[in-house]
């Protein structure tokens, strides 16, 4: 199995399929990448690459750290989310960085994805910053994606890193007087501590 060829080939197939079925083949080609940029599902970047013919190539990136726990349909909805950003840029819709213009919101709803607020998860129908989306059940993306997944199967997911807890090193030791059982604490286990009442050397408690 050539994993890179298989996975990226299917992403390209998904891009072309959605371009045809959802965007009437209006979108230009772009570079599709995986990028572990923190705290985002994906992003669109205008003119991220160029080639020997000085053609500017935009980028759509998906974050594999958010593949775990999400269905393949949800992951592909992020691809379409970024395709809508590309379409807005291609059509010349202008908005400030980090802001989702009203045209983007309307286009998202047109392909069956409802923009929602990252703050409270509520539906948003106006331009706003910090937006995600939900799939509208039974709407166009939902049904088109089902058709795509009848043709191709994604068989890869991100492995969640399991970090073993390290045992905490003892930072203090308990000394006990063998005569009166009075206790004292110290940072080391080789100190010569004398009980003030019994005038005998205190002993470190065995852990």
C-alpha positions in Angstrom: 0.0 0.0 0.0 1.4 3.4 -1.0 -0.3 5.3 1.9 0.5 8.8 0.6 -0.7 8.1 -2.9 -3.8 6.4 -1.6 -4.8 9.1 0.9 -4.0 12.2 -1.1 -5.5 10.7 -4.2 -8.8 10.2 -2.4 -8.6 13.8 -1.1 -8.1 15.0 -4.6 -11.0 12.8 -5.8 -13.2 14.3 -3.0 -12.2 17.9 -4.0 -13.1 17.3 -7.6 -16.3 15.5 -6.8 -17.5 18.3 -4.5 -16.3 20.9 -7.0 -18.6 19.3 -9.6 -21.5 18.5 -7.4 -21.6 21.5 -5.1 -19.8 24.3 -7.0 -20.6 23.6 -10.7 -16.9 23.1 -11.3 -16.2 26.7 -10.7 -13.3 26.2 -8.3 -9.7 26.3 -9.6 -7.3 23.5 -8.6 -5.3 24.0 -5.4 -2.8 22.2 -3.2 -4.4 20.0 -0.5 -2.2 19.4 2.5 -2.3 18.0 6.0 -1.1 20.5 8.7 -1.2 20.2 12.5 -1.8 23.9 13.0 -3.1 24.1 16.6 -6.7 24.5 17.5 -8.2 24.5 14.0 -9.9 21.9 11.8 -8.5 23.3 8.6 -7.6 26.5 6.7 -7.5 28.1 3.3 -4.5 30.1 2.3 -4.4 32.2 -0.9 -1.3 31.9 -3.1 0.6 29.6 -0.7 2.7 28.1 -3.5 4.0 28.9 -7.0 5.6 26.8 -9.7 8.2 27.2 -12.5 5.6 29.0 -14.7 5.0 31.6 -11.9 1.4 30.3 -11.4 0.1 31.1 -7.9 -1.4 28.0 -6.2 -3.7 28.3 -3.2 -3.7 25.8 -0.3 -6.4 24.0 1.6 -5.2 22.2 4.7 -6.8 19.7 7.0 -5.6 19.1 10.5 -5.2 15.3 11.2 -5.2 15.9 14.9 -8.9 16.4 14.5 -9.5 13.3 12.5 -9.9 11.2 15.7 -13.4 11.1 17.0 -14.9 12.6 13.9 -16.7 10.7 11.1 -15.2 10.8 7.6 -18.2 12.9 6.5 -17.4 15.4 9.2 -13.8 15.6 8.1 -14.9 16.0 4.4 -17.2 18.8 5.5 -14.1 20.7 6.6 -12.7 20.3 3.1 -15.9 21.8 1.7 -15.9 24.6 4.4 -12.4 25.6 3.0 -13.6 25.2 -0.6 -16.2 27.8 0.1 -13.4 30.1 1.3 -11.6 29.5 -1.9 -14.8 30.3 -3.9 -15.3 33.5 -2.1 -11.7 34.5 -2.9 -12.0 33.4 -6.5 -15.1 35.5 -6.9 -13.4 38.5 -5.3 -15.5 38.7 -2.2 -13.4 40.8 0.3 -13.4 40.3 4.0 -10.8 41.0 6.7 -8.6 38.2 8.0 -10.4 35.9 10.4 -13.8 37.2 9.4 -16.5 35.2 7.6 -18.4 37.5 5.2 -22.1 37.3 4.6 -21.4 35.8 1.2 -19.5 32.9 2.8 -22.3 32.3 5.2 -24.8 32.2 2.3 -22.7 29.9 0.2 -22.2 27.5 3.1 -25.9 27.3 3.6 -26.3 26.8 -0.1 -24.2 23.6 0.0 -25.9 22.2 3.0 -23.5 23.4 5.8 -24.9 25.6 8.5 -22.4 28.1 10.0 -22.3 28.1 13.8 -20.6 30.2 16.5 -17.5 28.7 18.1 -18.5 30.5 21.2 -21.9 28.9 21.9 -22.6 26.5 19.0 -25.6 28.5 17.8 -26.6 28.9 14.2 -25.2 32.1 12.5 -26.8 33.6 9.4 -24.8 36.8 9.3 -21.1 37.5 8.7 -19.0 36.9 11.8 -15.6 35.9 13.1 -14.8 32.5 14.8 -17.2 30.3 13.0 -17.4 26.6 12.4 -20.3 24.6 10.9 -22.7 21.7 11.2 -23.9 19.4 8.5 -27.6 20.0 7.7 -29.1 16.5 7.8 -30.7 15.5 4.4 -29.4 18.6 2.7 -27.2 18.8 -0.4 -23.8 18.1 1.2 -25.2 15.2 3.3 -26.6 13.4 0.2 -23.7 14.3 -2.1 -21.1 13.0 0.4 -23.0 9.8 0.8 -22.7 9.3 -3.0 -18.9 9.9 -2.8 -18.4 7.5 0.0 -20.1 4.8 -2.1 -17.2 5.2 -4.5 -14.2 5.6 -2.2 -13.3 4.5 1.3 -10.9 6.3 3.7 -9.1 3.8 5.9 -6.9 6.0 8.0 -7.3 8.0 11.2 -5.0 9.9 13.5 -3.5 7.9 16.4 -4.2 9.6 19.7 -0.9 10.0 21.6 -1.0 8.4 25.0 1.4 10.0 27.5 2.3 7.9 30.5 2.2 9.7 33.8 5.7 9.9 35.3 6.0 9.0 38.9 6.5 12.1 41.0 9.8 12.2 42.8 9.7 12.5 46.5 10.3 16.1 47.4 10.3 15.7 51.2 11.2 13.0 53.7 9.6 12.4 57.1 11.9 11.9 60.1 10.5 10.2 63.3 11.9 10.2 66.8 12.3 6.6 68.0 11.5 7.6 71.5 8.5 10.0 71.3 7.4 9.5 67.7 7.6 13.2 67.0 7.8 13.9 63.3 9.8 16.4 61.2 10.1 16.9 57.4 13.2 17.5 55.3 14.2 17.7 51.6 16.8 15.0 51.9 17.0 11.6 53.6 20.6 11.9 54.8 20.3 14.7 57.3 21.4 14.4 61.0 18.2 15.6 62.8 18.1 15.4 66.6 14.8 15.4 68.5 14.7 18.5 70.7 12.8 16.7 73.5 14.6 13.4 73.6 18.0 14.4 72.3 18.2 11.3 70.1 18.8 11.1 66.3 15.5 11.0 64.3 15.1 8.3 61.7 13.8 8.6 58.2 10.4 6.9 57.7 10.6 4.0 55.2 8.4 4.6 52.2 
